[in-house]
Amino acid sequence: MSIHHIPLHGLVAATHTPFRSNGDLHLEVVEKQAAHLEANCVPFVFIGGTTGECHSLSVDERLALAKRWMEVVRGTSLQVVVHVGGNCLTDACTLAQQAQELGAVAVAAFSPSYFKPNSVDTLVQCMGQIARSAPQLPFYFYDIPSMTGVQLSMTSFMEKASDSIPNLVGLKFTNSDLMMYQELLHHPRGPWDIPFGCDEALLAALSLGAKGAVGSTYNFAAPIYHRLHAAFQRGDFEAARLEQYRSVLLVRKLFSVSYVASAKEVMDMVGVPIGPPRLPCNPICDATKKQLRSDLESMGFLDWIQR
């Protein structure tokens, strides 16, 4: 069976899941998230992933989140990639099946991370089970060893998985191993679609051949990365390096506070209030919010994100 594959080129925003102050889902906000991203010329959203606090959501909540996003983007230019990974493969299959029924552009899944696959062969088995639940959709493995603790060769994975997963089209590569990234981009079994997942090193990936990128800061700082990409394309590496360093400063500041909570606060700064994170991610107090806003303003952040 052939599948319709739209490569994830350009920016793919790994979106936050909006919550009310009491921790309940606040799906009415999705419309504002989508409008903000469309206004900032972001063509794809990657929902229910790490940024979306997927491990803190129930299956029913993830199903509701995907349904809401697909309702909201109807008639817009946005395309939705649904992340379906988790520790329970049966749940992941349920999410993948729904994503296909809803008309998502693709599905992705990261590895189980409590009981971890101990070999590439086992990982291929796990991902094959999920991918077969949405056989008409392009499937991406989401490699993020810093979070899952699963550090296997993606070159070996793609070689073996390509033989048994017909709808496998590539990887979401949130991995700092640029040697492996190049091996994947140039592999004779390819070409595979391998969007890069480290916002703070996008320029390096572009110079190696990346065509797309999935990241959380694209939610609120897309203009920085649009300028970076434009400068790269015209060969102005001085300008491109400036924009990349702005990204580094931004990411460093958010991590110095508490990344998930501070990133959600930045969304509020840009006019899209998505609420606090859900436990076990802690919210930040009012004093810390005030200091974060002051630091970002002093840094020039509000000028950096002007379209």
PyMOL commands that set and color helices and strands:
alter all, ss='L'
color gray80, all
select helices_A, chain A and resi 27-39+54-56+59-73+89-102+120-131+145-148+154-164+178-185+199-208+218-233+237-257+259-269+286-299+301-304
alter helices_A, ss='H'
color red, helices_A
select strands_A, chain A and resi 10-14+44-47+79-83+106-110+139-143+168-173+212-215
alter strands_A, ss='S'
color yellow, strands_A
deselect
rebuild
show_as cartoon
